[in-house]
Amino acid sequence: MKHSLKNQVVFVTGAARGMGEEHVRGLVRVGARVVATDVLDEAGKALAKELGDAVAYTHLDVSDEGQWRQAVAFAEATFGPIHHLVNNAGILTIGTIERTSPEDFRRTLEVNLTGAWLGMHVAVPSIRRAGGGSIVNVSSSAGLQGYANLGAYVASKWGLRGLTKTAALELGPSGIRVNLIHPGPIRTPMIAGIDATIAEKQPLARIGEPSEVTDMLLFLLADATYSTGHEFIIDGGAVIGQVLDALGSK
């Protein structure tokens, strides 16, 4: 990295496993101080214990404003004002529009979309106190195209795109950049039950690794100092189309 994250405070949601866990590990490697949050307390506490004083863990259900306020206060009391917010927490709801319950639809939006809004709503004053910084919201290739049987998830991730662009417009004058990552199929517990053939017809026909997304995240936090309101895709080419056998390309 050209720029450093050494001693900067980074707040990460959904940090106990999967991409979030890898983000925490990558941030520690480059010298950041990380506030790791999740609802999976046992895994989150174990991660913080393993990584030492550079990581502090606290419980956070991102759909709960009160818990957000407690978690941000914890971050400031532990490390000082937040420089960077990573809205990584998310849930996947599988089901057709007809079969998905209203409760499951609403819960998906509460975590994936309202949770990110609450994070910015509550954490931005702290980022201002730090003198500016950045926010990275984690969307999905489902925020760029439709997927059958994932209506709630798709809706939440498309909404996150618009929210990110609005936040970038509002917060740029305060020296706060806001960008979006669209991961494709990544090897995490969230997609463990999905058919392994999900990536077969991508140009890069494999599941991505969490570390590859972390590399993109670190670039956005440290080096993309003239980028805001933009979308960065890391999906093996999933959203550009499928490689077809009939074209003789395999």
C-alpha positions as CSV (number, residue, x, y, z in Angstrom):
1,M,0.0,0.0,0.0
2,K,1.2,3.5,-0.8
3,H,-0.7,5.0,2.1
4,S,-0.6,3.5,5.6
5,L,-3.4,2.4,8.0
6,K,-1.0,2.2,10.9
7,N,-2.7,3.2,14.2
8,Q,-5.9,4.1,12.4
9,V,-9.1,2.9,13.9
10,V,-11.3,0.7,11.7
11,F,-14.8,-0.4,12.7
12,V,-15.9,-3.7,11.1
13,T,-19.3,-5.3,11.3
14,G,-20.0,-9.0,10.7
15,A,-16.4,-9.6,11.7
16,A,-16.5,-13.0,13.5
17,R,-16.2,-15.2,10.4
18,G,-16.1,-15.3,6.6
19,M,-15.1,-12.1,4.8
20,G,-15.3,-10.1,8.0
21,E,-12.8,-12.2,9.8
22,E,-10.4,-12.0,6.9
23,H,-10.8,-8.2,6.8
24,V,-9.9,-8.0,10.5
25,R,-6.8,-10.2,10.0
26,G,-5.7,-8.1,7.0
27,L,-6.2,-4.8,8.8
28,V,-4.1,-6.0,11.7
29,R,-1.3,-7.0,9.3
30,V,-1.1,-3.4,8.1
31,G,-1.1,-1.9,11.5
32,A,-4.7,-0.8,12.0
33,R,-6.5,-0.9,15.3
34,V,-9.7,-2.8,14.7
35,V,-13.1,-2.8,16.5
36,A,-14.6,-6.1,15.5
37,T,-18.4,-6.5,15.9
38,D,-20.9,-9.3,15.3
39,V,-23.7,-11.3,16.9
40,L,-21.5,-14.4,17.0
41,D,-19.9,-13.5,20.3
42,E,-17.9,-16.7,21.0
43,A,-16.2,-16.6,17.6
44,G,-15.7,-12.8,17.8
45,K,-14.1,-13.0,21.2
46,A,-11.8,-15.8,20.1
47,L,-10.6,-13.8,17.1
48,A,-9.8,-10.8,19.3
49,K,-8.0,-13.0,21.8
50,E,-5.9,-14.6,19.0
51,L,-5.0,-11.3,17.4
52,G,-4.1,-9.4,20.6
53,D,-4.3,-5.8,21.6
54,A,-4.9,-4.5,18.1
55,V,-8.4,-5.9,18.1
56,A,-11.3,-5.2,20.5
57,Y,-14.5,-7.1,20.1
58,T,-18.0,-6.0,21.1
59,H,-21.5,-7.4,20.4
60,L,-23.5,-5.6,17.7
61,D,-26.8,-6.4,16.0
62,V,-26.6,-3.9,13.2
63,S,-30.3,-3.5,12.9
64,D,-30.5,-2.1,16.5
65,E,-29.7,1.7,16.8
66,G,-29.1,1.4,20.5
67,Q,-26.5,-1.3,20.1
68,W,-24.8,0.8,17.4
69,R,-24.5,3.7,19.8
70,Q,-23.1,1.5,22.5
71,A,-20.6,-0.1,20.0
72,V,-19.3,3.3,18.7
73,A,-19.0,4.6,22.3
74,F,-17.0,1.4,23.1
75,A,-14.7,2.0,20.0
76,E,-14.0,5.6,21.1
77,A,-13.3,4.6,24.7
78,T,-11.0,1.8,23.6
79,F,-9.1,3.3,20.7
80,G,-10.4,6.9,20.1
81,P,-12.4,8.3,17.2
82,I,-13.1,6.0,14.2
83,H,-11.2,6.6,11.0
84,H,-12.9,4.0,8.8
85,L,-16.2,2.1,8.9
86,V,-16.7,-1.2,7.1
87,N,-20.3,-2.2,6.8
88,N,-19.8,-5.8,6.1
89,A,-22.5,-7.6,8.1
90,G,-25.1,-9.3,6.0
91,I,-27.6,-12.2,5.8
92,L,-28.8,-14.3,2.9
93,T,-32.4,-15.3,2.5
94,I,-33.3,-17.9,-0.1
95,G,-36.8,-18.2,-1.5
96,T,-39.0,-17.1,-4.3
97,I,-41.1,-13.9,-3.9
98,E,-44.1,-16.0,-3.3
99,R,-42.5,-18.3,-0.7
100,T,-40.4,-15.8,1.2
101,S,-42.3,-14.6,4.3
102,P,-42.8,-10.8,4.9
103,E,-40.9,-11.3,8.2
104,D,-37.8,-12.8,6.4
105,F,-37.9,-10.1,3.7
106,R,-38.0,-7.3,6.3
107,R,-35.3,-8.9,8.4
108,T,-33.0,-9.1,5.3
109,L,-33.5,-5.4,4.6
110,E,-33.0,-4.5,8.3
111,V,-29.6,-6.2,8.4
112,N,-28.2,-5.6,4.9
113,L,-29.6,-2.1,4.2
114,T,-30.9,-0.5,7.3
115,G,-27.9,-1.8,9.3
116,A,-25.5,0.0,6.9
117,W,-27.6,3.2,7.2
118,L,-27.6,3.0,11.0
119,G,-23.9,2.5,10.9
120,M,-23.3,5.7,8.9
121,H,-26.0,7.6,10.9
122,V,-24.3,6.8,14.2
123,A,-20.6,6.5,13.3
124,V,-20.2,9.6,11.0
125,P,-19.8,12.1,13.9
126,S,-16.9,9.9,15.2
127,I,-15.3,9.9,11.8
128,R,-15.6,13.7,11.7
129,R,-13.9,13.8,15.1
130,A,-11.0,11.7,13.7
131,G,-10.5,14.4,11.0
132,G,-12.2,12.5,8.2
133,G,-11.7,9.0,6.8
134,S,-13.8,6.6,4.7
135,I,-16.7,4.2,4.7
136,V,-16.8,1.0,2.7
137,N,-20.2,-0.7,2.2
138,V,-20.1,-4.3,1.2
139,S,-22.8,-5.1,-1.5
140,S,-22.7,-8.1,-3.8
141,S,-22.9,-9.1,-7.5
142,A,-26.6,-9.4,-6.5
143,G,-26.5,-5.6,-6.3
144,L,-25.7,-5.5,-10.0
145,Q,-28.1,-8.1,-11.5
146,G,-31.2,-10.1,-10.5
147,Y,-31.0,-13.6,-9.1
148,A,-34.0,-15.9,-8.9
149,N,-34.9,-17.1,-5.4
150,L,-32.9,-14.2,-3.8
151,G,-35.4,-11.4,-4.0
152,A,-34.9,-10.1,-0.5
153,Y,-31.1,-10.2,-0.8
154,V,-31.1,-8.6,-4.2
155,A,-33.4,-5.8,-3.1
156,S,-31.2,-5.0,-0.1
157,K,-28.0,-4.9,-2.1
158,W,-29.4,-2.7,-4.8
159,G,-30.7,-0.3,-2.1
160,L,-27.2,-0.2,-0.7
161,R,-25.9,1.1,-4.0
162,G,-28.1,4.2,-3.9
163,L,-27.4,4.8,-0.2
164,T,-23.7,4.7,-0.8
165,K,-23.9,7.3,-3.6
166,T,-26.1,9.6,-1.5
167,A,-23.7,9.3,1.5
168,A,-20.7,10.1,-0.8
169,L,-22.4,13.3,-1.9
170,E,-23.3,14.4,1.6
171,L,-20.0,13.4,3.3
172,G,-17.4,14.4,0.8
173,P,-17.3,18.0,2.0
174,S,-16.4,16.6,5.4
175,G,-13.4,14.7,4.0
176,I,-15.2,11.3,4.3
177,R,-15.1,9.0,1.2
178,V,-17.8,6.4,0.7
179,N,-17.4,3.5,-1.6
180,L,-18.9,0.1,-2.4
181,I,-17.6,-3.4,-3.0
182,H,-19.5,-5.9,-5.0
183,P,-18.1,-9.4,-4.2
184,G,-19.2,-12.3,-6.4
185,P,-19.2,-15.9,-5.0
186,I,-16.7,-15.9,-2.2
187,R,-15.7,-19.0,-0.1
188,T,-17.5,-18.1,3.1
189,P,-20.0,-19.9,5.5
190,M,-22.8,-17.8,4.0
191,I,-22.7,-19.7,0.6
192,A,-21.6,-23.0,2.0
193,G,-25.0,-24.6,1.3
194,I,-25.2,-23.3,-2.3
195,D,-24.4,-25.5,-5.3
196,A,-20.7,-25.6,-5.9
197,T,-21.3,-25.1,-9.6
198,I,-22.3,-21.4,-9.0
199,A,-19.1,-20.2,-10.6
200,E,-18.6,-22.7,-13.4
201,K,-19.6,-20.4,-16.2
202,Q,-17.8,-17.3,-15.1
203,P,-14.8,-16.1,-17.1
204,L,-12.7,-17.0,-14.0
205,A,-14.4,-20.3,-13.2
206,R,-13.7,-20.6,-9.5
207,I,-15.0,-19.4,-6.1
208,G,-13.2,-16.3,-4.8
209,E,-11.2,-16.2,-1.6
210,P,-12.0,-13.8,1.3
211,S,-8.4,-12.5,1.1
212,E,-9.0,-11.3,-2.4
213,V,-11.8,-9.1,-1.2
214,T,-9.7,-7.9,1.7
215,D,-7.0,-6.7,-0.7
216,M,-9.7,-4.6,-2.4
217,L,-10.9,-3.3,0.9
218,L,-7.4,-2.2,2.0
219,F,-6.9,-0.4,-1.3
220,L,-10.1,1.5,-0.8
221,L,-9.3,2.4,2.8
222,A,-5.7,3.4,2.3
223,D,-4.9,4.2,-1.3
224,A,-8.1,5.2,-3.2
225,T,-7.9,8.8,-1.8
226,Y,-9.6,10.4,-4.9
227,S,-12.4,7.9,-5.2
228,T,-15.8,8.3,-3.6
229,G,-19.3,7.2,-4.5
230,H,-17.9,4.4,-6.7
231,E,-18.5,0.7,-7.1
232,F,-15.6,-1.8,-7.2
233,I,-16.4,-5.3,-8.5
234,I,-14.5,-8.4,-7.4
235,D,-16.5,-11.3,-8.9
236,G,-14.5,-13.4,-11.4
237,G,-16.4,-11.7,-14.2
238,A,-19.7,-13.1,-13.0
239,V,-21.8,-10.0,-14.0
240,I,-20.4,-9.6,-17.5
241,G,-22.0,-12.8,-18.8
242,Q,-21.5,-16.5,-19.0
243,V,-18.8,-18.5,-20.9
244,L,-20.7,-20.9,-23.2
245,D,-19.4,-24.3,-24.4
246,A,-20.9,-23.7,-27.8
247,L,-18.4,-20.9,-28.4
248,G,-15.6,-23.3,-28.2
249,S,-14.0,-21.4,-25.3
250,K,-13.6,-24.4,-23.0
